[in-house]
Amino acid sequence: MTDTALNDAAIDQLFREARTYNVWRPETLSVAEMRELYALAKLGPTSGNCSPARFVFVHSGEGKKRLSPHLSRGNHDKTMAAPVCVIVAYDLDFADRLAELFPHNPGAASWYADPVVQHDTALRNSSLQGAYLIMAARALGYDCGPMSGFNNDGVDAEFFAGTRVKSNFLINIGRGDSSSLGPRLPRLSFEDAASFA
């Protein structure tokens, strides 16, 4: 535990100056760098440490060729140009790993026996884990372009056939071309989006 806030430069990098990128500098990420991203992202909390997210780091020409037909027209070119596109997915069989991930409660898997609870838990927590990946990337000096706009069924058939893993969303990661950025879009005020109780 720490009582020390991050300095302004770190907060700027993670939030205030961070942007969503659609144009990428012609750089690559190494396998070691992609592993480093995951090593940070996996530390974020999930309910019962269930860790349902599964990540496919699509970076090779062959991988992008497989992904390409399933992208929407608006997301195709920027994804093909990105150094890596991460498919953030969720494993509906995540409870099978709870004996390893939540060992102090041997009955934890039973919490997710209901298919609705199983699905909602997997989707919610994989979304959290995808957000942790975005923050890990920003912390390590990369830019991100998270998006929907793809054929989930097509991606699932191509990358997760024969499993109970389902795609959630995509994140392009690399170093963005800041010259392509327009003004930051507005956000809702506290009064519009939050309240006290």
N, C-alpha and C positions, 0 to 999 in steps of 0.2 A: 504494500500500500504506500502511496505517496501523497503528500500534501502540497506538492509543487505543481503549479499549472505549467503547461508548455509555454514557451516564449511566443511572442507575436509572429515571428518568422515561421515557426512550426505550424501555428494555427492558420496562418495565411496559406501555407502549402497544402494543408489538409482540407481547408474549407473556404476561406475568404477569397483567395486568388485561384483556387482550383476551378477548372472549367470542363465541360464535356467537349471532347474533340472529335472531329469528323475527318480531318486531314492530318496525315502522319509524315514525320520525317523519315527518310529512308534508312532506318536503323533496324537492327534485329535484337531479340532477346535470346540469350543462351539458355540452354537447359538448366544450368546452375541458377541463373537469374529467375527462371520460372519456378524452380523448386524453392527459392528464397521467398518468393511471393506467397506460395502456399504455406511455408513454414510460419509466417506471421499470421496469415488469415486464419489458420486452423486454431489459433489460440483464443479467438473471440468466443464468447459464451453462447451456448445453445441449451434449450430446455433439457434437463436430465443428461447433459453432455451428449445428446443423441447424434450430433454431427452427421445429418443426412445428406449434406451436399456432396456431389461428385463433380469434379472439374475436368474438362477436356481442354487442354491447351493446344488449339489448332494453329500451328505455325508453319508446317511444311507445305510444300506445293501440293502434295498428294492430299493432305488433310483439307486444305482450302478448296481443292477440286471437289471433294466429297461434300463440303459444306455449301458451296456456291449455289447449287440449284434450289436450295431451301430458303434462301434469303429473299426478302422483299426487294423490289427494284430500288427503293430509296436507301437501303442498307447494303446493297451488294458491293458497289465499287469501293466504298470506304473500308469495308471489312476485308476485301481482297488486298487492299493496300496496307492494312494495319500489320505491324510486326507479329502480333498474336491476337487471336480471337478466342476467348475462353467461353466454352459452353458451361454455364452454371446449371447443374441438374440436381435432382434429388432421388435418392434410393428409397423406394417404398418398403424395402426390407431392412431399413436402418436398424430396427430393433434387434436383428440378429447379431449385431456387434456390441450390444449393451453389456454383456457379461465382461467384455474387455474394457469398455468405455465408462461403465458405471458399476464397478465391481463390488462396491460396498452394499449394493441392493440387488441381490440375485433375482428378485421378482420384477425388476423394472420393465422387462420386455412386455409383461402382461398389461401395462398401462396403455399400450398401443395396439391391443388386439382388435379393437373396433376399427374397421376400414376408414371410417370418416375421420376419426381421431388420428389415425396413421397418416392419411393424406394431408390433413390440415397441419399436423406437426411437421411433416417432411417439407411441405411447401413453405410454411412460415420460416422455419429455421434455415432452409437452404437460401431463402431470400436474405436473411440476416448474414449468412456466410458469404454470399455474393457481395454484400455491402462491405463486409470486412476485407474482402479481396480488393475492392476499390480503394479502401483506406490504406491497406498495405502497399498497394502500388503507388499511391500518392506519397506515402511516407518514404518510399525508396526512390522517389524522383521520377516516377513515370506518370503519364497521363492516361485517362480512361474515357471510353465512350460506351456506356451501358445502353442496351436497347432491347426492345422486343422486335417486332417486325420480321418474323421468320416463321416457317412452317414447322411447328413443334412435332407433328406426327412424322414428317419427313426426316427431321433431325433425329428423332428417336429411333426410327427404322434404320437409319444409316449408322448411327454411333452406338446405340444401346439395344440392338436386336437381341432377343432372347433373355432380356433382363427385366427387372421392374424399376429401372432407372428412367426418369422422365425429365425432359429439358424444361428449364424455368425461364432463363433469359441469357443474353449474350453480353460480354464485355470485351470491347476492343482495347488493347493495352499497348502502349509504346511511348514515344515522345512526340507530342503533338506539334503541329505547325501553328504557332501563335498568330502568324499573319493572317490566318484564315478565320480568326474569331471575330464575331460581331459583339455588340454590347451585351452585357449579362442580362438575361431575361429577368423580369420582376419575380419576387416571391411574395407570398402572403404575409401580412403583418401578424404580430402576436395576437392582436384582437380578432383577426379573421380566422386564425387557425388554432388558437389555444385558449385555455381558460383556467381558472383556479377553482378548486372544490374544497 
